[in-house]
Amino acid sequence: MESPISPEADRPTPEPAGSSPRTRGRTGRPAWPAAVFVVAASASLVGYSAFTDHIWEDFFITFRHSENLAEGRGLVYQPGERVHGFTSPLGVLLPALCHELTGSRSYREAIEAFRLMSVVAFAAAGLVLLRRVARESGGRGLSWWAMAAFLVLEVKSVAFSVNGMETAFLLLFLAGTLALIARDDLPRRWLPMGLCWAGLMWSRPDGCVSIAAAIAADLRFGPGRPRSRAVDLLKAGAVCSAAYLPWFAGAWVYYGSPVPHTILAKMNLDQKLDAGVGPLGRFLATASRAFLPIYHNVGDGQGWHPALVPWATALGVFSASYWLVPVRDRWGRSCSLMFTILVLYLSRLNFSFPWYLPPASVLGLAAIARGVPALAAPLARRFRPAWALAAVPLVAVGAGLTLIYALTAIQMRVQASVVEMGNRAEIGRWLAGRVRPGDRVYLECVGYIGYFSGARMADWPGLVSPEVVKTARQYRTDFATTVAVLRPEWAVLRPWEAEELARRVPAFRADYQLVRIFDVNPEVYSLRVPALLRPLVPDANLPGIGYLTYDAKFLVFRRRDAGEAQGGQADARGRRIEAGSPRAIRPQTRTRPNILATTRGKASGPGKRAPEPSWRRTMSVSSSAAGRPPRCRATASISARPKRRGSDGSSPRQSSSSPVSPSILPAGSAASVRASV
C-alpha cells in the first residue's frame, strides 16, 4: 500500500476499473469517507448555528433589500430610493427567494431557509475540494483527512456560512476553480471554469481577485503548453463575462452604476490596521489574521490565549512561501500562490473585515495539507512510520483550529443573545416607536438597528446613505464632522464616538439631547467560560471580550429642534451658517477643547473646566468593579459595571428581575444568558 506521504504522492493515479458502484465512487475509492465528511461538515455548521444563533450585522443590511424586493417595493433599502446598498448579488437574491418561499412572515424563517442552502453549498464545496486533494495525493491519505478536518473546524468559514453571509457559495465556486486549475486532462475545462468564475463574481464583486489569482497559478504551475493554457483561460473569461453580464447590465440600468454603493462608501474608511509596520509587516499581519479568531485585533487580543499569535503567524508564513519551494506538488503550490495574492490584496486595503478572509483561510489550509506531507516525503526512507513525521504538525494545526472553534462559539453565543438581540435589536425596536417619517438616524452599525427600527438611516461610511458619501467627499468629513454638515434628527453613538463628537463639533452639545442609554456591559462581565476552559482565556472572563464590549453600550441622542424647520447654526459672531457649510466643522486638532459642559450650564470663568454632562460621566472605567482594566479602545471608554437604575425614565435599561447565569453553557437555549429588557 502506498504511503500517503511518499514521493509519488503528488502524482495523479489512474482510476481503477471494476469497482462496485454501491460501495465505491467513480474514482474507484470507497464512498464512506466522503459521507463521513458530509455528516461532519453539516454537523459543524448546524451545531454552530444552533448553539450560537448568531446573525451577522450585515445580513440585516442586505435582508432589508431582500424583504423589500420580495414584498414588491423594489431591490432597495429605503423604498423610493434606488441605492445599491449591498455587495453580493447572491447574498441579496437568495434571501429574497427564501423570504418569498417561507410566506414572507419574518426574517427568522428566511434566514433558516438560507442557512439550509448554505449548509448544502458548504458540503458540496468540501466534496469538490477533497476530490481534487484525493486526485493529487493518489488516494485518501493523510492530506485528504487533514483537509477534511480543516474544513470542518475552520471557524470563519463555518461561522460566515451560517450567520447570513454569502460565504458558503463563495467557497463553493472557489472550490470549483481549485478543482480545475493546473490540469491538462480535461478537454473543455474552460467551460466549467468560466461558470465557476462567474459564480465568484455573483458571490462578491472582489471575486475578480480570486480569478486573477487562479489565472496566475494556472500559468505558473499548469502542465502542458502555455499557449493552450492561455487559450483556455481566455475562453473561461468569455464564459464568465457572459454569465455575469445580466447582473452587471441590470444593476447599471436600475441603480445608474454597476459598482455597489457599499464599495464607494468603504473608500471613506481607514481602519489604520497594522499602522507603522510597513508593507511587509502588513502582509504578515494579514496572513496571520487568516488563521486567527474573528476580530482578534479588537481589544488587542484580550480574551485570547497569547500562543495563538505565533501559531497563526507560522501558518501564514508557511502558506505564503510554500509556492516558492521546488517540489513536484503543483496543486498545493498553486493554492499557496493564490493565498499569497489574496493576502497581498487584503493587506493593501484601507479597510479589512473578517468575512473577507475565508477564501484565504481555505487556500492556506489547502497549501498546508498538501505541503507538509510533500516536504516530509524525502525523509520517508529514514523515518518510520513515515506518516507520523507529517502528522505531528498537521495535528497541531487541527488542535489550534479546534480551540478557536470552541471559544468562538462561546463568544458568538454571548454576542448573539446579549449584545445583538439584547442591545442593538432593542435599540431598533425602541426607535421604531419614536422616529417620525423622514427622520434620519446617524450611526455606524446600521444592520440590527436599521432593520428593527425601519427608519431612514444616515450611516457612516454611507453604505445605504448617498448623502453621507457625498458629504464625506465634498467636505472631506469623517465620522464625527459629518454630523455637523448633515445635522440628523437622531444619533446612536458608542461612548467614545459621543466623546469625539462633543470634542470636535462645537454645536453638538447644544443641539443634541441625550434621551436614552442602552448598556449590557453588566451582563457581559457577569458571564464566565466553564472552569475547564478558563486556562485558555487567561486575561478575561470571556474569549474576545474586546469584541463583545465594543457594541455593549450605546447613547441615543435626539436633535433638540428636530420638530422645527431646518435652520442651521450660528458662528461666534452670530452669522448664520447653513447646515451644509464646511464652517460648521471644527478641524481636528491635537489639543482638546473645553466643550464638555452641560447643555444648560457654562464654565464659571476663563480657563475653568465646565462640569461634565451626565452622559460623559458614565464613560469612566471602574477598575474596582471590572477587575483588570480593559486594554482595548472599546472597553477603555466603557464602564465595566455601571450602576443599574430603575426604569423610571432616567435609567439606561430596565433592571433585570433575575440574575444572569454565571455560565454560558447551561442546559437550554441561548436566551438563558440574556437579561430581560
N, C-alpha and C positions, 0 to 999 in steps of 0.2 A: 504493500500500500504506500502510495506516495506521501511523503511528509508535507504538511501544509506550508512549511517554510523552506522547502527545498529550493535549490537554484532554478529548477524548472517550473516553480510555482507560478511565474508570471506568463507562461506560455499558454495560450488558449488550447484546450484539448478538444478533439473531435467528439461529437455526440455519439455515444454508443447506440447500437441498434438492438432491436429485440426486446425492448423494455415493455413491461406491462403498464398500460395507461391507468390502471386502477391504483397502482402504488407508486408510479414514477411520473414526473413531469415530462415535457417534451425534450428536455436535455438528458433524459435517462437517469436522473438522480431522484432519490426519494422525495416525495412531496411533503412529508410531515414536517421538516424544518421550516418550510415556508408557512405552513399552517400554524406552527408554534409562534412564528414572528407575528402573523396577523393577529392572533389572540393576544399576545403580549403587548403589541402596539395599541390595539383597541382598548385593552385594559388600562394601559398607561394614560391614554387620552381621556377615556371615560372616567377613570378613577380620579384623575387630577381635576377634571371639571366638576364631578360630584362633590369632591372634598372641599374645593375652594369656592365654587360657584362664582368665580371671578369673571366679570365682563370688563374688557379693556375700555378705557376712556374714549378712545377714538371710534369704537363701534357705534356709540350713540351719536357721534357727529355724522357718520355715514348713514346710520339707520334712519335718521330724521329725513334724509333724502329718499331712502328706500320706502319709507312709510308714505311720504307724500306722493311718490310715483305710484305705488300700489293703490292708493286711495284717490287717484285721479287729479292730483294737484301739480303734477309735473315733477321732474327729477331736480328738485330744488330744496334748499334748506329752509328758506323763508318763502312761503307762497307769494308769487308775484315778482320775485327777484331771481333772475337766472344767474346763479353763481355756481361755478364748478368747485364746490366746497368739499370734494372727496378726491382721493388719489387713485384708487383701484376700481376699474370698471367691474370686474367680477365681484369685488368686495361690496359693491352697492347693488348690482343687479340680482345676485343670488339671494341676499336677504330680502329684497323686494319680492322675489318669487316665493320665498318661504313665508313672507307675511301674507301674500295672496293665498297660498295653498292652505295655510292654517286659519283661514277665515278672517284675517285682519283683526284679530282680537287684541293682541298686545305684543310688546317686544319679547316677552318671555317665550311664547310659543314659537316665534320667528327664530330666535337665536338657538333654541333647542333643535329645530329642524336644520338650521345652518351648521350647528355642531355635528349633527349626524353626517351631513355631506362632507364636512372637514375630516371626520374620522375615516371615512371611506377613501378620501383623497390621500390622506397621510399614509394609510396602509398600502394603497396602490403605489405611492411614491417609494415606499420602502421595498416593496417587491421588485419594482423595476430596477432600483439601485442594487439590491442584493443579487439579482440575476446577473448584472454586469460584474459584480465582485466575484461571483462563482465562476464566471467565464474566465476572468483574469487569473484566478487562483487555481484553476484546474479542479475545482470541486468546492464543497462547503467545508473548508478548513478553518484555520484559526482566524484569517482575515474576515471570512463570512460571519462567523459567530461574533467576532468583536464589533463589526459594523452593525450587525443586528442589535446588539446590546446598546451601542452608542445611540442609535436612532430612538430606541425606546426610552433612554434616560436623558437625552439632551433636552433640558427643561425649557429653553427658549423656544425651540421648535415645537415642543408639546404644548406649552402654555399659549403661544400665539396662534396655534392651530385650533384651539377650542375656546378662546376668550373673545371671539368675534372678529378677528382679523383674517386676512386672506392668505395667511402663511402656508396652510396645507396645500392649496392649489399652486402657489408659487413653488413649493418644494416638489410637487408632482411634475411640473413642467421642467424644473431643473434636473430632476432625476431622469426624465426622458432625454434631455440633452446629454447628460453624462453617459447614458447608455449608448449613444450614437457617435460620440467623438472618438478620435484615434482608432477608427476601424476602416477596413477596406474590403470587408467580406459581404457588405450589403450593396446590391447593385443600384438601388434607388433610395439611399438613405437620406437624400436631400429633402424628400417629401415629408417624412415624419419629423425630421429635424426642423424644417421650416414651420411645421404646425406647433412643435414644442416652443420654438422661439416666439411665435405669435401668442401662445399661452402665457409666456413670461411677460409679454407686453400687456396682455389683458389683465394680468395679475397686478403688475406695478409698472409705471412708466420707466422707472430706472431698471427694468428688466433688460434694457438695451446694454447695460454694463455687463450683466451676466452673458449676454450674447457675444459681446466683444471679447470677453474672457474666454468663452468657448472657442471662438474663431482663432484666437492666439494660441490656445492649447492644441487645437487640431493642426494648425500649420506647423507648430513646433514639434509635436510628437506623433502626428498621424503617419501611418505607414503608406507605402505606395508613392506614386509620382506626385510632386507638388502641384503640377498643372491640373490633374484630375481632382485633387482635393479642393483647389481653388474654384473649379467649375462647380463642384458640389455645393460649396459654401455660397456661391453666387445664386445658384438655384434656390437654396434654402432661404436666402434673404428675400428673393422674389416671392416665395410662398408666404413668408412671414408678413411681408408688406401687404399682399393681397388679403390675408386673413385679418389683419389689424386695421385695414383701410376703412371698413364700415364704421368702426367706433371713432377713428380719427376724424373722418369727414363729418360724421353725425355730431360729435362734440363741437367741431368748428362751427357748424351751422347753428346749433342750439345755443351754445354759450358765447359764440363770437371768437373763440380761440380754442385750439386743440390742447393747449397747455393747461393743466389743472391750476385753479386759483391757489390751491394749497402750496404748490411749488413756488409761485410768485410771493406768497406770504412768508414762506420759510426763508426766503432770501434776506428778510429783515432780522433773522435770528443770528446771534453769535453767542453760543454757549461757553466759549472760551475754554473748551476742554483741552487738557494737556498743554496749557499755555506755557511758553518759555522753554519747551523741551526740544524744539526744532523738528524738522520733517521726519527724521529717523525716530526720534522719541515718540512722536505722534503715531507713526506707523506701528511701532512695537506696542504702544498702549492700546491701539485699536485691535491689533492681532490678539493680544491677551484678553481684551474685552469680549471677543467672540466666544470665549470659554468661561467667563466669569458670570456670576448671577445677574439677573435683570436689575438694572440701575445700581450696580455695585458702587459706582462712583458717588452716588448721592449719600452724603454723610461720611465721606472719606473712608468708606468700607466698614463703618461701625456696625456691629452685629454680625459680622462675617469673620470666620477664622482667618488669621493673617497668613496661614500657609497656602491659601487659595491663590494669592497673587503670584508667588513664584511658580506654583503648579501651572497656572494658566499661561504665564509668560513662557515657560518651557514648551507648552503645546503650541503656542503661537509661533515661536521661533522655528520649531520643527516643521510645522505646516507651511511656513513661508519660505523655507530653504530646501525642502526635500526635492523640489524640481531641479535643483542645481546638481544633485548627486548623480553621477554617471552609472546608474543601474538600469536594468532592462525593463523595469516596471513603467511602461508608457502611460498607462491609465492613471496610476497613483500619482505620477509626476504631473500629469495633466490637471488633476484635482488640486495639487499643490500650486501650480501656476495660476489657476483660476482663483484660488484663495488669495494669493498674493495680489492679484489685480483688483479683486473686490475690496480687500483691506486698504490698498492704496487709494482707491476711490473714496471709501468712507473716511479715511484719515484726512482727506483734503476738504471735506465738507465743513462748513462753519456751524453745522448742527448735526447731531448724531442721536439716534433713538434706538432702543433695544430691538424693536421689531424689524430693523434693517439687517440684523445680524444672523438670523437663522440660516440663510444660504451660505454665508461664510463659515458658520459653525459646521454645517454638514460637509462642506468641501474640505475643511481642515480635518475633521474626523475621518473622512474617507482617505485622505493622504496618510493619516496616522495608521489606520487599519491596514493599509497596503504597505506603507513604508517600513514600519517596524519589522514585520516578517521578512521583507526583502533585504533589509540591512543585516538581519541576523542569519540569513541563508548561508553566506560564506563560512560561518562558524559551525555549520551543522555537523561537519565531519569531526570536529574537535570536542564538541559539547553534546552530551547525551543526558536526557532526551532533548532533542533539538527544539521541540516546540516550547519548552519551558523558558528558553532564553528570550523568546519574543513575548511569551505570555505574561511575564512579570511586569514590563512597562504597560502593556495593554490593560492588565488588571488594575494598575494604579490609575490609569485614565478612567476606567469604569467606576472605580471607587470614588474618585472625585466627582464624577457626574452624578452618582447615586446620592452623595452627600448634598450636593447643590439642589438636586431634585427634591429631596425630602424637606430641606429647610425652606426652599422657595414655596413649596406647597403650604407650609405653615404660615409663612409670611403673607402669601396672597389670600389665604383664608381670612386673616385679620383685615387685610386691605379691603377685601370684598364686603365683609359683614359690618365692620366698624367704620372704616373710612369712606368707602364708596356709598353703600346703601344707608349707612348710619349717619353720614355727614353731607356729602356732596349731593346725593339724591334728595335729602331732606331740605337742603338749601333751595334746590329747584322747585320742590313742592311748595315751600314757603313763599317763594317769589311768584309762583303761579297765581296765588290768590291776591297778590298786591300790585303786580306790574300792570299798568294800563296799556291798552293797544297803542303801539307806536313807541313806547318807552324802550330805550336801549340799555342793555346791561353790559357793562365793561368788565372783562375778566380775562384770565389767561386760560384756565381749564374749562373749555366750552362744552365738553361732552355730556357728562351727567347733568350739570346744572342747566345747560341749554335744552336738553331733551325733556327733562321733567318740568321745567318752567314753561316751555313752549314760547318763550319770549324772543324778541328780536335781539340778537347777540352782536355786540361790537367787541369781538375777541382780539386779543393780541396773540400772534402777529397778524391776524386778519384772515384766518383760514376760511371763514364764511362771511367776512365783512370787507367788501371792497373799499369802503370809506377809510378803514384803518390802514390798509395797504397804501392807498392814495395819500393819506396824511403823512405816513412814515416816509414816503418817497419825496413828497413835495417839501416838507419842512424838516426832514431828517430827524424825526422824533423817535423816541424809544418807548418802552412800556409806560414809564411814568409821564413823560411830557406829552404823549398822545392825548391824555385826559384833558390837558389844558386847551387843546385845539377842538376836540370833539364835544367836550362837556356832556357826557352821557348822563341820563337820568339816574342810573344806578351803577354802583361799582361793587364788585365782590372781590375782596383782596385778601391775600395772606398777610400776616402781621408785618413782615419785612417789606412787602410791597406797599402797604399803607404808610409805613415809616418813610420809605423813599419818596412817595408822593407828597407827604407833608413837608419833606425837606426840600424838594426841588420844584414844586408847583405852589407858588405863594397863595393862590386863591383856593387851594383845596380845603384847608381847614375852615375857611369861611363859607365856602359854597356847599360843602357836603356835611351831612349829619350822620353819625353812627346810629343805626337803627336795630342792629342785631349782631350777636356774636355766636358763632357755631364752633364748638370746641369738643373734640372727642379725645384729647390727649389723656385725660384720666383713664378712659377705657383702654387706650393703647398701652399705657405704662403699667396698668394693673395686671396685664396678661403675662404669662411666663411659658417658656417652652417646657416640655416634660423633663424631669430630672435626668433621664438617660441622655438627652441631647444637650444639656446645659454646658458640658465641657467644650462643645463645638461652637458655642456662642459665648465667648469668654468675657466680652465687654458690654453686654446689653441684655435686656430681658427678652428680646425677640430678634430673630435674624433680620438684617436690613432695617434696623429701627429708624435710620435716617430717611429712608423712603416712606416708611409708614407715617412718620410725623410730618412729612412735607405737606400733606393735604389734610392734616388733622384739625387745623384751626383756620377759620375764615371770618373776616369782618365785613359786614354788609353796610354800605353807605348809600344814602339817597340824597340827590341834589335838593337843596332847600327850596329853590324856585322852580321845581320840576313842573308844577301845575300852572306856571305863568308862561308868557310868551318868551321865546328865545331872545335873550338880550346880548349878553357878553359880559365883560368885566371892565373895570376902570383901572388905569395905572396910577402911579403915585401922585400925579398932578391932576387927577380927576378926568383925564381924557378917556373917551370911550374906546375900548379895544374889542373888536369883533372876535367872535369865538374862533374863527379860522385864521387869525393873525398870528404869525410867529412871535409877536411881542407878548403873547400870553404864556410863553415858555421861559422858565429860568434856566440858563445854561448850567450844565453840570460843573460843579467846582469842587476843589479839594476841601475847602472849609465848609463846616456845617452851619447853616444859618439858624438863628434862633426863631423858629416859626412853630414850635410845638406848644404854643399857648392854647388854652381852651378857646372855643369858638366865641365866647362872650367876654372873657377876661382879657386884660392886657398886661404887659410887663410893667412893673411898678417904677421903673426908671431906666435910664440909659445903661446898657451893659448888663442888666439884670435878667436872669433867666425867667421866662414866663412859666407858670405852672403847667404841667403836662396834662393833656386831656386823658380821660379815663381809659379810652381805647389804647393809648400809648402805654399806660402803666401796666396793662395786662400782658405786655410782651416781655417783662423781666423774667429771668430764669431763677427758679427757686431751687438752689442746689441741695438744700436740706430735704426737699420733697423728692427730687429726682435722683438723688444719689450722685452718680458720676455726671459731671456737666457734659452735655452733648457736644460733639465736635463739629457737626455739620452746620451749614448755613441755615438749614431749615429749623433744626431744633435749637440753635443758639438764640433765636428770636421768639421762641415759643415757651410759655410757661409749662414746665413739665407736669405739674399737678396743681393747676389753678383751683381756687376755691369754687365749690359748687354752690350756686344760689338757687333760690326758688324760681317759679315760673310766673312771676307777677309782672312781667314786662321788662324788668331790669336784668333778667337772667340771660346768659348766653344760650343756655339749653335748659330744658326741664330736668329736674332731678330724677334719677333712676330709682324706681321703687324696689329694685332687687339688686344685690351685689353682683358684680361681674365674676364669672367663673375664673379661678386662678390658673386654669389650664386651658389651652386652646384645643385640646384633644379629648373632650368629654364625649360620652355617648350622646348621640343626637345630631342635629343639623348645625350648619354654620351659624344659624340665628342664635344659638346658645351663648355665643360670645359677644353679642351685640346688646348694648344697653338700650332701654326703651327711650324713645324720643318724645 
